[in-house]
Amino acid sequence: MNKYVLLLLRVVLLFNTEGIFLFISRKENLREMEDKITRRKKLDATMKKVATELVTKDIMNKTEYQIAEENGIDRVTIYRWKQRKDFNDYLQEIADEFQRAVLPDAYQTVTKLLNSKSEKVQLKAAELILKNQGRLKDVQEITATEEVNITAEEMFKNLGI
């Protein structure tokens, strides 16, 4: 009986947050109930617009509250959307596209730094370019010690002395 009450509460919660109404009969097994509960609608235009604005919010000097207000939703809605895997996947996709779009500007900036008056800045810029091209690897120093138990006579004998 407790499983049904808990599951029914989850259904009511889902109804309140996603606008989905589910009726669960006692004859359905738990797996079928879980499948019904977790079924969600696809990302709509508003969700995609909000995702794009979240990715660029620092550049646009916007807060999540402002983004929510401009899109006619509550900030809590954005929080709920961020709990969804499909929304986060879309956020990551948009962020990757944005980074690819600004990559030429980043290369141009690093190239300009090669002509800096500071030798330190020039070296760092050269290092970044070479690492990006796979031509410079970080070097790690490895020190190994081996303990050998040998007598002086055996050592002289091995050396032929």
Backbone torsions as a table, in degrees:
resi	resn	phi	psi	omega
1	MET	NA	-38.9	179.8
2	ASN	-63.6	-34.9	178.9
3	LYS	-61.7	-40.8	-179.2
4	TYR	-68.1	-39.2	179.3
5	VAL	-65.1	-46.0	179.1
6	LEU	-62.2	-44.5	179.6
7	LEU	-65.6	-38.8	178.6
8	LEU	-64.4	-38.3	176.1
9	LEU	-63.0	-39.6	178.0
10	ARG	-63.5	-37.5	178.4
11	VAL	-65.8	-43.8	179.6
12	VAL	-63.2	-43.1	177.7
13	LEU	-60.4	-44.9	179.4
14	LEU	-63.7	-38.3	177.7
15	PHE	-62.1	-41.9	-177.9
16	ASN	-69.7	-33.3	-174.3
17	THR	-95.5	-29.5	-175.3
18	GLU	-114.5	-5.1	-179.5
19	GLY	71.5	27.3	-179.1
20	ILE	-110.6	130.8	177.3
21	PHE	-108.1	127.7	179.5
22	LEU	-125.9	135.0	173.7
23	PHE	-109.9	125.9	-177.9
24	ILE	-116.3	121.1	175.9
25	SER	-86.7	158.2	-179.0
26	ARG	-67.8	-16.0	-177.5
27	LYS	-79.8	-20.4	-179.3
28	GLU	-71.6	144.7	178.3
29	ASN	-82.1	165.8	-174.8
30	LEU	-61.0	-36.3	-179.7
31	ARG	-63.7	-44.0	178.7
32	GLU	-63.1	-40.4	178.6
33	MET	-63.4	-44.3	179.8
34	GLU	-62.4	-40.8	177.7
35	ASP	-61.0	-41.8	178.7
36	LYS	-65.2	-41.4	-176.8
37	ILE	-66.1	-41.1	-174.0
38	THR	-86.6	-6.5	179.0
39	ARG	-67.2	130.2	-177.0
40	ARG	-131.2	160.3	176.0
41	LYS	-76.7	159.6	179.7
42	LYS	-74.8	165.9	178.6
43	LEU	-63.9	131.1	178.0
44	ASP	-97.1	-179.1	-176.4
45	ALA	-61.3	-39.2	179.9
46	THR	-64.2	-43.5	-179.6
47	MET	-62.3	-41.1	179.9
48	LYS	-67.7	-39.6	178.3
49	LYS	-64.1	-44.5	179.1
50	VAL	-62.9	-41.3	178.8
51	ALA	-59.8	-44.6	179.0
52	THR	-62.4	-42.0	179.5
53	GLU	-68.6	-32.9	177.3
54	LEU	-65.2	-38.3	-179.3
55	VAL	-66.0	-36.2	-176.0
56	THR	-103.8	14.1	-174.3
57	LYS	-61.3	-34.6	180.0
58	ASP	-68.9	-38.6	179.0
59	ILE	-69.4	-38.5	-178.0
60	MET	-86.1	-0.2	-178.8
61	ASN	53.1	50.4	178.6
62	LYS	-119.3	151.2	173.6
63	THR	-99.2	166.0	176.5
64	GLU	-62.5	-34.6	178.4
65	TYR	-61.7	-44.6	179.4
66	GLN	-64.7	-41.9	178.7
67	ILE	-60.7	-44.6	179.6
68	ALA	-62.2	-47.5	-177.9
69	GLU	-61.0	-44.1	-179.2
70	GLU	-65.6	-24.9	-178.6
71	ASN	-100.8	6.2	175.3
72	GLY	70.3	30.1	178.1
73	ILE	-128.2	169.8	178.8
74	ASP	-90.1	151.7	177.6
75	ARG	-60.4	-31.7	178.2
76	VAL	-63.3	-32.7	177.6
77	THR	-62.5	-42.8	177.2
78	ILE	-61.9	-42.9	177.7
79	TYR	-57.7	-45.6	179.5
80	ARG	-63.8	-41.5	179.8
81	TRP	-62.7	-36.2	179.9
82	LYS	-66.3	-15.1	177.5
83	GLN	-82.3	-12.1	-177.1
84	ARG	-87.6	134.8	179.6
85	LYS	-63.9	-43.6	-177.8
86	ASP	-64.4	-35.9	177.5
87	PHE	-67.9	-43.8	178.7
88	ASN	-65.5	-37.1	176.2
89	ASP	-61.8	-42.1	178.9
90	TYR	-66.9	-41.1	176.0
91	LEU	-56.6	-44.9	-179.2
92	GLN	-65.2	-39.9	178.8
93	GLU	-61.3	-45.4	178.6
94	ILE	-64.5	-42.4	179.4
95	ALA	-62.3	-41.2	178.4
96	ASP	-63.3	-43.2	178.0
97	GLU	-61.5	-43.1	-179.6
98	PHE	-62.3	-43.9	179.5
99	GLN	-64.3	-39.6	177.1
100	ARG	-63.5	-35.9	-178.6
101	ALA	-67.2	-33.7	-178.0
102	VAL	-94.4	0.6	-179.6
103	LEU	-58.3	-44.2	177.3
104	PRO	-57.9	-38.1	178.1
105	ASP	-64.9	-38.5	179.1
106	ALA	-64.9	-43.3	178.2
107	TYR	-62.7	-41.2	179.6
108	GLN	-62.9	-41.1	179.5
109	THR	-64.0	-44.7	-179.9
110	VAL	-65.5	-38.3	178.6
111	THR	-63.7	-40.3	177.0
112	LYS	-63.0	-35.4	-179.4
113	LEU	-67.0	-22.2	176.3
114	LEU	-62.2	-24.7	179.9
115	ASN	-99.0	15.5	-179.5
116	SER	-65.1	157.6	176.6
117	LYS	-75.0	-23.7	-179.0
118	SER	-86.6	123.6	179.0
119	GLU	-64.2	-34.8	178.9
120	LYS	-61.8	-43.4	179.1
121	VAL	-66.4	-40.7	178.1
122	GLN	-60.5	-44.3	-180.0
123	LEU	-64.2	-41.3	179.4
124	LYS	-64.7	-41.8	178.4
125	ALA	-63.3	-44.4	178.1
126	ALA	-61.7	-41.1	178.9
127	GLU	-61.5	-44.7	179.4
128	LEU	-61.2	-43.9	-180.0
129	ILE	-64.5	-46.4	-179.1
130	LEU	-65.6	-39.8	177.6
131	LYS	-65.1	-41.0	179.5
132	ASN	-61.8	-33.9	-179.8
133	GLN	-87.6	-0.6	178.5
134	GLY	76.7	16.2	-177.7
135	ARG	-97.1	-5.0	179.0
136	LEU	-136.9	124.0	-179.0
137	LYS	-113.1	151.2	173.3
138	ASP	-67.9	136.0	-179.3
139	VAL	-102.6	134.8	176.7
140	GLN	-118.0	134.2	178.1
141	GLU	-90.3	128.1	179.4
142	ILE	-115.7	125.2	178.2
143	THR	-112.7	128.2	-180.0
144	ALA	-122.9	138.3	175.1
145	THR	-124.3	143.5	179.3
146	GLU	-129.2	130.8	179.8
147	GLU	-93.5	127.0	-178.7
148	VAL	-119.5	126.8	176.8
149	ASN	-100.9	98.0	-179.1
150	ILE	-143.7	143.5	179.0
151	THR	-81.7	162.5	179.4
152	ALA	-61.8	-39.8	179.8
153	GLU	-61.5	-42.4	-179.8
154	GLU	-66.5	-36.6	-179.7
155	MET	-66.8	-44.5	178.0
156	PHE	-62.6	-38.5	-178.7
157	LYS	-67.0	-41.6	178.1
158	ASN	-65.5	-32.6	179.4
159	LEU	-82.5	-7.4	179.9
160	GLY	78.1	29.4	-179.1
161	ILE	-104.7	NA	NA
